[in-house]
Amino acid sequence: MSARPTPGDTPAETPANHDERPAGAGDLAHELARLDTERSRPDLRLETMDVAGLVAAQLENDRAVQQAVEAAAPQITAALGAVVSRLEAGGRLVYVGAGTPGRLAVLDAAECLPTFGAGPETVTALMAGGEDAMITAVEGAEDDARAGAADVRAAGVGPRDVVVGITASGRTPYVVAAVTAAREEGAATVGITNNAGTALAAAAEHPIETLTGPELVAGSTRLKAGTAQKQVLNMLSTIAMIRLGKVYGNLMVDVHVTNEKLRVRGQRIVMEATGAGPEEAEGALAAAGGHAKVAIAALLLDVAAGRARELLDAAGGHLGAVLPGQGAGR
């Protein structure tokens, strides 16, 4: 990964040589010149604008994000089929990225535990350069195709898993090599890019192309491209968790209670789902070991927490499946 201010999709090697050596400067310049995310906007003279004008310019530029994500909805839907089926089979959702996309991937994976009770055994992320790259640019990490393949294999990726590569350019060697290696290991593969017809799209079974176009600051893909990537990651993880039964109504019933705020949230979730008062909900949560879904089932079925847990386990964790007349919500 480059030490420049906008890491994640910096010049490296051509996709055709992603496991050999960097492309020549001429080849690289030609390749980057073809990317919409690298194009400049000569109509923008940002240094001449006041703050209000800059705010308006960025808002106008960012309107393309939602349009790009909406246009990719069929691709997102197809990718989710692979994600859900692998997770239902006990596999993992494994994100792979470098620079900004890598940081977004780590963030989305980390938040699945407190939100859905899904830890790294279910959703995890591989980032070029490792943990140090979360806060400091690790020189050359994104250019290291061999490391991408090695990290996937070291993580034990296999046929039950789905690997999602994220790169604005669609050409980052670490990411393309990781997705290629994952596919060789039998994993389902998804590629999130912000350009059309890229090496990552060719490497992945399920390409998701959110074509956000040129950035407000030319080439700074932490802007529109990064926002679109986060939206797609939000959908992949959230919708997959909903389909796995980790949401009831629109309540995060598998919330992982790790602090006072989440304890209060868990209590409120139990109250809303069951109509119980604060003390009854608190008692049911305590009996359920802080697990809102178990507390809800115990209250609605009028059974002990242990029995509620058994019923939920038998139903694959789907609360609706154990409640009379509600079905599995599937």
Protein Blocks (a to p, Z undefined) as FASTA:
>chain_A
ZZbfbghiacfddfklmmmcccdfklmmmmmmmpmklpccfkbcfklpcfklmmmmmmmm
mmmmmmmmmmmmmmmmmmmmmmmmmmmnopacddddehjllmmmmmmmmmmmmmnopafk
lbccddehijmlmmoccehklmmmmlmmmmmmmnopafkbccddddfklpafklmmmmmm
mmmnopacddddfbehifklmmpmbdcdddebjafbghiamlmmmmmmmmmmmmmmmmmm
mmnopaghjacfkbccfbfklmmmmmmmmmmmnopafklmmmmmmmnnopaklmmmmmmn
opafklmmmmmmmnnopaklmpghklnoZZ
